[in-house]
Amino acid sequence: MKKILILTALAMSATASAAMMLTSTDKAFVPKAAMGNQFEIEAAKLAQTMSMDTKVKSYAAKMITDHTRLGAQVKATVMKADPNMMVPAAVSPAQQKMLDALKASGKSFDSLYKKDMEASHAETYALFQKYSASMDVNANLKTVIKAALPTVKGHLDMAKGLPAMSM
């Protein structure tokens, strides 16, 4: 009887420990999520200086606040599970091209920013939904991502309502 209790306790401990570690699904998800998050922050910083529309600037301020908070939550959760994992602090090459295009867009900035935010948030929402439905993932990270889904959806809906051109 004592042996069974000890084995059960060991098995439960191993299961709890495994649930705290990062899986291959987590390790594939985190860079995509982090780079997408950083892109939305960097694009919003551009909007703060390049847009002349108060609605766009207000949206951009919200993106900076919300995405900075989400990035910090994801990073803290990942570091707790695997202190050796590097969470990207930069954007992907494709995202950098999009940022460069925004910088060069001039008077069409708002239109391009709106398009980019719709596309980026739609991609992020789909990525987060897929990850949240996965079974083989870190439980704590899954909780953070599931909690972020309504916010990401709200950002997408807000992006769709942005003006396409500055007044």
HELIX and SHEET records of a PDB file:
HELIX    1   1 LYS A    2  MET A   20  1                                  19    
HELIX    2   2 SER A   24  MET A   50  1                                  27    
HELIX    3   3 THR A   54  ALA A   81  1                                  28    
HELIX    4   4 PRO A   93  LYS A  103  1                                  11    
HELIX    5   5 GLY A  106  SER A  108  5                                   3    
HELIX    6   6 PHE A  109  ALA A  133  1                                  25    
HELIX    7   7 ALA A  139  LYS A  160  1                                  22    
END                                                                             
